[in-house]
Amino acid sequence: MKLKSLLSIFTFLFLFSCSKSEININQEQKPTIVGSWKVVELSYSETTVSTVSSIASINKNQSIANNSSLVYTFSENPNELTSEGFFDIVTTYDNGKSDTSVDIKGIDGIYTPTSWILENNKIILQYEGFTQEIEIKELTESTLKLYYIFTRETVNTLSSDTTKKTIVYNLTLERV
């Protein structure tokens, strides 16, 4: 009887200790954004509402990136974001006309982020004087899908004319 009890206790301890170490070994690590990511899809829609002398006008366009060689690199310690490469943009306006802009650089030198923070499902880019939150729609070892909205409103203090621009971005990146 004592032998069976001891055997049961040792078996239980053995199984418990094995399962705990297996849990530690088999824990999946969450994918990280640290590394280099090539832009494989980039699209955005822009809506501009202008009010001049109390008369409003709305302009809309859709843009899609082509021929992308753009690579974003998220480094850590310190958390910096850099870019290298270019892409072309084909823009279709609400009047049906289209236009192509070529060799657009990834991060404009005027608005280069000073650092980034990963918080839940968002990347927060920190600039001199403002921040930008970018939603992570999907993050795997090989794919990063991002979504963000940029809004800017300006008011002419002399005439009270206003312009509100809203741009909705969708990006798909692949790890390189």
Backbone as a ProteinNet text record, in pm:
[ID]
protein_1_A
[PRIMARY]
MKLKSLLSIFTFLFLFSCSKSEININQEQKPTIVGSWKVVELSYSETTVSTVSSIASINKNQSIANNSSLVYTFSENPNELTSEGFFDIVTTYDNGKSDTSVDIKGIDGIYTPTSWILENNKIILQYEGFTQEIEIKELTESTLKLYYIFTRETVNTLSSDTTKKTIVYNLTLERV
[TERTIARY]
82	0	86.4	189.2	279.2	352.4	387.8	458.9	370.9	243.3	151.6	133.5	123.7	107.1	230.1	347.7	470.8	484.1	450.7	458.5	362.7	244.6	146.4	197.6	255.6	308.1	421.7	517.4	630	582.5	484.3	429.5	364.9	286.9	222.7	326.9	426.8	531.4	607.4	635.2	707.5	625	497	410.3	393.6	375.8	357.5	482.3	598.8	721.8	748.5	715.1	734	640.5	514.9	420.9	458.2	509.6	549.5	666.6	765.8	879.2	837.4	744.3	694.9	624.1	550.3	481.7	584.2	690.9	794	861.3	884.5	951.5	858.2	731.9	638.3	564.4	591.1	521.6	555.1	449.6	472.2	512.9	616.9	655.6	573.6	527.2	450.6	543.7	493.9	575.7	608.7	719.7	764.3	771.3	755.8	769.6	914.4	1001.7	1143.3	1198.4	1265.5	1322.1	1284.7	1312.3	1286.4	1164.8	1081.8	954.7	942.6	917.9	898.7	750.1	719.4	581.6	542.9	442.9	395.7	260.2	185.5	58.7	43.6	5.1	-22.1	-134.3	-240.5	-349.7	-403.1	-456.3	-519.7	-626.3	-725.1	-830.9	-825.4	-847.7	-838.1	-966.8	-1018.5	-1136.3	-1101.6	-1125.4	-1100.1	-1231.1	-1269.3	-1389.5	-1342.4	-1370.5	-1331.8	-1458.1	-1455.8	-1567.1	-1512.3	-1560.2	-1517.1	-1642.5	-1645	-1762	-1891	-1887.2	-2002.8	-2048.4	-1970.9	-2004.5	-1903.4	-1956.8	-1870.1	-1847.7	-1727.3	-1696.7	-1621.7	-1646.5	-1585.1	-1506.9	-1382.3	-1298.6	-1251.3	-1259	-1216.4	-1122.8	-1029.5	-944.8	-899.5	-860.3	-806.8	-667.1	-572.7	-435.7	-386.9	-308.2	-250.8	-103.2	-18.6	125.4	160.1	253	306.8	458.8	522.7	669.4	740.3	694.9	752.5	885	983.7	1109.5	1127.2	1020.2	1024.5	1034.3	1132.1	1151.3	1156.4	1070.6	1073.4	1151.2	1235.3	1310.2	1280.9	1224.2	1199.8	1317.4	1395.1	1504.8	1466.7	1535	1504.7	1631.7	1611.3	1721.2	1822.1	1787.5	1659	1560.5	1432.3	1326	1321.8	1379.2	1382.3	1316.6	1262.4	1202.5	1273	1325.2	1389.7	1327.8	1350.1	1299.1	1402.9	1392.6	1480.2	1400.6	1414.7	1344.6	1236.3	1167.4	1067.2	948.7	843.8	729.6	663.7	584.7	505.4	361.9	290.4	150.2	65	-39.9	-140.2	-263.8	-304.9	-418.2	-532.6	-651	-772.7	-862.6	-900.1	-980.4	-1128.3	-1212.3	-1356.6	-1417.3	-1345.6	-1396	-1355.6	-1289.9	-1253.1	-1114	-1050.2	-914.9	-815.2	-699.8	-596	-462	-372.2	-241.1	-140.9	-17.7	86.3	198.8	235.8	351.5	457.3	580.8	685.3	790.7	858.6	971.3	936.8	832.1	793.6	870.6	937	1016.5	925	965.5	883.6	854.5	955.6	934.4	991.4	906.5	948.6	1043.9	1152.5	1250.9	1195.1	1083.3	1022.2	955.1	894.6	819.3	880.6	1007.4	1071.8	1043.6	987.3	958.2	1086.8	1079.9	1195.7	1203.6	1088.6	1087.2	950.9	940.4	813.7	792.9	664.8	625.8	521.2	530.3	429.2	339.4	210.4	116.2	-10.3	-31.3	-143.4	-138.3	-239.6	-240.9	-210.4	-129.8	-97.7	52	97.4	231.1	212.5	278.1	268.5	400	392.7	510.8	517.8	634.6	654.2	739	686.6	753.5	785.6	853.7	875.6	741.6	678.6	556.2	425.6	424.9	299.5	326.8	219.3	229	127.9	149.2	58.5	37.2	-89.5	-121.8	-158.6	-94.5	-120.5	-170.6	-287.5	-346.6	-284	-249	-198.9	-319.2	-350.7	-462	-419.8	-292.3	-241.4	-90.3	-40.2	103.2	137.4	213.7	266.9	417.7	486	630.8	666.8	576.5	610	526.8	416	323.8	286.8	281.9	238.5	138.7	13	-89.9	-125.8	-121.4	-143.5	-258.2	-322	-433.8	-424.9	-436.9	-445.1	-515.1	-565.5	-638	-562.5	-540	-474.9	-578	-597.1	-692.5	-623	-644.1	-589.4	-694	-717.8	-813.2	-741.8	-762.9	-704.5	-816.1	-796.7	-893.9	-819.1	-869.7	-814.8	-874.8	-791.1	-842.7	-902.5	-861.3	-916.7	-1053	-1069.2	-1193.9	-1284.7	-1233.8	-1305.5	-1327.2	-1261.2	-1267.3	-1195.5	-1248.6	-1189.9	-1158.1	-1061.6	-1028.6	-1004	-1075	-1054.1	-1015.4	-898.5	-846.7	-840.7	-898.9	-895.1	-838.2	-734.8	-672	-674.3	-725.1	-731.3	-629.6	-532.3	-423	-439.9	-405.9	-394.9	-261.4	-180.4	-48.7	-34.4	25.7	66.2	216.1	285	431.3	471.1	581.5	636.6	776.7	808.3	940.8	1047.8	1157	1268.5	1389.4
-119.2	0	125.5	127.8	242.1	257.1	146.2	148.7	210.8	173.5	231.1	381.9	423.2	564.5	644.4	592.1	659.3	666.1	555.6	553.1	655.9	666.5	764.7	906.5	934.4	1068.3	1101.1	1007.7	1031.3	1048.1	966.9	978.5	1116.2	1159.2	1289.7	1401.9	1396.9	1499.3	1498.5	1380.6	1369.3	1430.7	1394.3	1447.9	1598.7	1643.1	1785.9	1864.7	1815.2	1886.8	1881.1	1772.4	1763.4	1858.3	1859.5	1945.9	2092.2	2129.2	2267.5	2305	2217	2248.7	2248.3	2159.2	2160	2290.6	2343.3	2470.7	2580.3	2580.7	2682	2669.3	2547.8	2526.6	2559	2522.1	2535	2667.6	2758.4	2886.9	2958.4	3000.9	3074.7	3217.5	3262.1	3401.2	3482.3	3597.1	3685.1	3741.8	3755.9	3819.9	3962.9	4011.7	4145.7	4230.6	4361	4449.3	4486.5	4455.7	4490.2	4417.3	4492.5	4436.6	4522.3	4469.4	4542.7	4485.1	4575.1	4539.1	4612.2	4536.7	4596.9	4622.7	4741.6	4776	4700.4	4612	4537.3	4587.3	4652.4	4715.4	4844.2	4949.6	5077.8	5143.7	5174.9	5249.1	5349	5455.8	5551.7	5629.3	5673.2	5757.8	5890.7	5996.6	6131.7	6206.4	6270.6	6355.4	6494.1	6595.2	6733.2	6810.2	6869.7	6953	7096.3	7181.4	7322.8	7407.7	7503	7596.2	7736.6	7797.7	7932.1	8017.7	8124.2	8214.7	8136.9	8045	7963	7864.1	7843.2	7743.9	7629.1	7508.5	7392.1	7317.1	7267	7178.3	7057.6	6942	6817	6757.7	6723.9	6657.1	6524.7	6419	6286.3	6227	6144.8	6068.9	5939.8	5845.4	5715.5	5703.1	5654.9	5638.7	5497.8	5443.2	5309.4	5317.9	5255.3	5253.8	5141.4	5169.5	5070.8	5075.7	4970.5	4966.9	5002.7	4946.8	4982.8	4912	4992	4938.2	4987.5	5041.9	5105	5000.7	5017.8	4929.9	5016	4982.9	5045.2	4954.8	5013.6	4936.2	4990	4901.3	4931.3	4874.5	4961.3	4914.4	4941.5	4870.9	4893.4	4924.9	4988.8	5030.3	5118.6	5233.4	5302.4	5261.7	5283.6	5251.9	5359.5	5327.7	5422.5	5360.7	5445.8	5403.2	5476.1	5399.5	5458.2	5397.4	5461.5	5407.6	5425.8	5337.9	5345.8	5297.2	5365.8	5324.9	5422.8	5387	5474.8	5393.2	5462.3	5399.8	5501.9	5454.8	5540.5	5538.1	5646.5	5655.2	5686.4	5608.4	5637.4	5686.4	5808.9	5870.5	5888.5	5844.1	5863.5	5959.7	6067.8	6172.2	6144.4	6211.6	6187	6229.6	6309.6	6346.4	6244.1	6134	6027.4	6040.1	6154.3	6171.6	6102.7	6065.6	6004.9	6071.1	6052	6114.2	6017.8	6021.6	5936	6022.3	5997.1	6062	5954	5982.9	5880	5915.3	5811.4	5823.3	5901.6	5859.4	5921.8	5853.2	5931.2	5875.9	5838.2	5736.4	5681.5	5775.6	5827.6	5918.9	6053.3	6152	6287.3	6338.3	6401.2	6452.8	6552.7	6617.5	6715.5	6644.8	6530.1	6458.9	6322.8	6319.6	6194.7	6166.9	6048.8	6020	6010.5	6057.2	6049.2	5912.5	5844.4	5711.2	5646.2	5518.4	5446.8	5365.1	5339.6	5256.9	5158.8	5034.1	4933.6	4921.4	4951.1	4948.4	4876.4	4756.6	4671.4	4646.4	4685.9	4663.6	4792.4	4880	5007.6	5035.1	5099.7	5156	5305.5	5360.9	5504.6	5566.3	5648	5718.3	5852.7	5883.2	6009.5	6101.1	6220	6322.9	6439.6	6538.6	6662.5	6733.8	6730.2	6806.3	6732.8	6611.1	6538.3	6388.5	6310.1	6164.7	6118.3	5997.9	5939	5793.4	5752.7	5614.9	5539.6	5423.8	5339.4	5205.6	5166.1	5040.2	4922.3	4818.6	4694.3	4604.4	4580.6	4492.6	4346.2	4319.7	4182.8	4188.2	4097.2	4085.6	3938.6	3888.3	3753	3765.1	3652.9	3657.6	3716.9	3704.5	3749.2	3866.2	3899.6	4001.7	4101.8	4229	4337	4421.3	4426.7	4508.1	4622.6	4744.8	4865.6	4947.9	5024.3	5110.5	5236.1	5349.9	5472.7	5582.7	5677.2	5792.4	5918.3	6002.8	6131.7	6239.9	6331	6440.9	6572.5	6670.6	6804.4	6907.7	7002	7109.1	7242.4	7328	7461.7	7565.3	7677.5	7786.7	7914.7	7984.8	8115.8	8214.8	8272.1	8360.8	8489.9	8531.4	8654.4	8633	8523.4	8502	8395.6	8319.6	8206.8	8090.8	8091.7	7978	7860.1	7738.1	7620.1	7512.7	7432	7314.7	7199.6	7090.1	6969.9	6856.6	6799.7	6690.9	6565.1	6456.5	6326.3	6224.2	6153.2	6051.1	5919.1	5814.7	5681	5593.4	5542.4	5462.3	5314.4	5227.6	5083.7	5039.3	4972.3	4925.6	4776.8	4704.7	4566.3	4559.3	4504.9	4493.7	4348.1	4309.5	4174.8	4186.4	4097.4	4099.5	4063.6	4138.7	4109.5	4060.8
0	0	0	87.2	92.4	-39.7	-100.2	-227.4	-335.9	-338.3	-437.4	-414.2	-289.7	-257.8	-299.1	-264.5	-302.7	-453.3	-520.9	-666.8	-726.6	-671.2	-720.7	-701.4	-585.6	-558.9	-653.7	-670.8	-761.9	-906.3	-945.3	-1081.6	-1100	-1001.6	-1008.1	-1016.9	-929.5	-931.3	-1063	-1114.4	-1241.3	-1354.4	-1360.6	-1466.8	-1452	-1328.4	-1306.2	-1346.6	-1306.1	-1340.4	-1489.7	-1555.5	-1700.6	-1773.2	-1731.5	-1802.8	-1784.8	-1668.5	-1646.9	-1737.1	-1748.4	-1835.4	-1981.5	-2016.5	-2154.1	-2185.4	-2089.1	-2108.7	-2133.8	-2056.7	-2074.7	-2210.4	-2253.9	-2381.9	-2498.5	-2483.5	-2594.9	-2598.8	-2505.5	-2509.7	-2640	-2708.7	-2833	-2800.8	-2867.6	-2853.1	-2951.9	-2906.5	-2994.6	-3100.4	-3222.7	-3327	-3286.8	-3331.7	-3299.3	-3425.7	-3409.3	-3525	-3549.1	-3453.5	-3468.8	-3590.6	-3677	-3799	-3918.4	-4036.1	-4160.6	-4230.7	-4282.8	-4346.2	-4479.7	-4586.2	-4718.5	-4742.1	-4793.4	-4826.9	-4953.6	-4942.5	-5058.9	-5107.4	-5017.3	-5056.5	-4976.6	-5046.1	-4981.3	-5058.2	-4986.9	-5049.3	-4947.5	-4999.8	-4911	-4985.3	-4908.9	-4963.5	-4889.9	-4965	-4909.9	-4937.6	-4834.3	-4848.1	-4795.5	-4876.8	-4835.9	-4844.8	-4732.9	-4728.6	-4707.2	-4804.7	-4796.6	-4787.8	-4698.1	-4686.4	-4710.5	-4819.9	-4857.6	-4869.1	-4793.1	-4791.6	-4769.9	-4673.7	-4633.2	-4739.5	-4844.9	-4947.5	-4936.2	-4915.3	-4895	-5025.8	-5043.1	-5155.6	-5100.8	-5163	-5118.8	-5234.7	-5209.9	-5309.5	-5250.8	-5332	-5287.4	-5390.4	-5340.6	-5432	-5365.5	-5448.3	-5405.2	-5461.6	-5381	-5427.2	-5395.9	-5487.9	-5473	-5509.5	-5426.5	-5452.6	-5549.1	-5637.9	-5731.8	-5724.8	-5774.1	-5787.2	-5657.5	-5546.7	-5417.5	-5391.8	-5353.3	-5300.9	-5157.3	-5100.4	-4969.3	-4858.5	-4769.5	-4655	-4529.1	-4432.1	-4300.7	-4206.8	-4121.5	-4023.4	-3883.9	-3800.6	-3660.5	-3581.2	-3517.9	-3433.6	-3289.1	-3197.1	-3056.3	-2979.1	-2865.3	-2776.3	-2845.6	-2894.7	-2879.6	-2990.3	-2962.7	-3058.9	-3166.9	-3282.2	-3393.2	-3515.4	-3601.2	-3727.1	-3840.3	-3934.2	-4051.3	-4175.9	-4288.7	-4414.5	-4523.3	-4621.5	-4737.3	-4857.1	-4968.3	-5089.3	-5129.5	-5234.8	-5294.9	-5342.3	-5384.1	-5448.5	-5538.6	-5632.8	-5720	-5669.2	-5688.1	-5647.4	-5769.7	-5788.7	-5891.1	-5816	-5844.3	-5776.5	-5874.5	-5834.5	-5913.2	-5836.8	-5903.3	-5839.9	-5859.5	-5779.1	-5787	-5919.7	-5999	-6131.9	-6237.7	-6195.7	-6288.3	-6346.4	-6332.4	-6385	-6292.4	-6348.5	-6265.3	-6292.9	-6198.7	-6204.9	-6142.1	-6188.6	-6131.9	-6077.5	-5950.7	-5889.4	-5871.2	-5908.3	-5901.7	-5797.6	-5751.3	-5657.9	-5531.6	-5464.1	-5338.7	-5226.7	-5144.1	-5034.8	-4919.2	-4846	-4738.6	-4624.7	-4559.7	-4447.9	-4488.8	-4489.7	-4524.4	-4417.3	-4457	-4363.2	-4264.6	-4299.4	-4210	-4092.5	-4117.7	-4014.6	-3983.1	-3950.8	-3913.6	-3766.6	-3735.8	-3595.4	-3514.3	-3389.4	-3301.8	-3234	-3216.5	-3156.6	-3178.5	-3139.2	-3148.2	-3021.3	-2992.2	-2878.1	-2928.8	-2887	-2918.2	-2796.4	-2814.6	-2703.3	-2747.7	-2693.3	-2731.5	-2882.1	-2954.2	-3099.4	-3176.2	-3116	-3181.1	-3178.2	-3284.6	-3288.1	-3269.5	-3169.7	-3145.1	-3189.1	-3294.4	-3343.7	-3273.4	-3221	-3151.6	-3238.4	-3260.7	-3339.5	-3247.2	-3301.1	-3225.3	-3213.6	-3097.1	-3074.4	-3096.4	-3151	-3166	-3177.2	-3162.6	-3176.9	-3281	-3331.4	-3430.1	-3392.1	-3381.3	-3348.6	-3475.4	-3494.4	-3610.6	-3559.4	-3605.2	-3560.2	-3634.1	-3558	-3616.6	-3640.5	-3767.8	-3804.3	-3799.7	-3834.8	-3833.7	-3813.6	-3729.7	-3708.7	-3695.4	-3792.7	-3787	-3804.4	-3806.6	-3827.3	-3963.6	-4061.8	-4196.9	-4248	-4183.1	-4234.6	-4126.1	-4166.6	-4078.5	-4157.6	-4110.5	-4175.5	-4082.2	-4137.3	-4058.7	-4114.8	-4026.2	-4062.7	-3978	-4041.7	-3961.9	-4038.3	-3959.2	-4012.5	-3972.8	-4071.2	-4048.8	-4077.3	-3982.8	-4000.4	-3966.2	-4053.1	-4026.2	-4067.9	-3979.2	-4008.1	-3995.6	-4095.1	-4091.3	-4103.8	-4037.8	-4041.7	-4075.6	-4176.9	-4211	-4112	-4026.1	-3920.2	-3974.8	-4092.5	-4149.3	-4212.9	-4285.4	-4359	-4297.1	-4199.4	-4137.4	-4234	-4349.2	-4440.8	-4375.2	-4397.3	-4334.1	-4437.7	-4404.8	-4484.9	-4388.6	-4410.2	-4329	-4422.4	-4397.3	-4479.9	-4393.6	-4445.6	-4377.6	-4474.7	-4429.7	-4513.2	-4436.6	-4499.8	-4440.3	-4512.6	-4437.6	-4493.7	-4459.5	-4554.6	-4534.1	-4591.1	-4508.5	-4553	-4521.8	-4614.1	-4589.9	-4613.5	-4513.8	-4520.6	-4500.3	-4563.2	-4544.1	-4488.3	-4394.6	-4332.4	-4436.4	-4435.4	-4527.5	-4449.1
[MASK]
++++++++++++++++++++++++++++++++++++++++++++++++++++++++++++++++++++++++++++++++++++++++++++++++++++++++++++++++++++++++++++++++++++++++++++++++++++++++++++++++++++++++++++++++

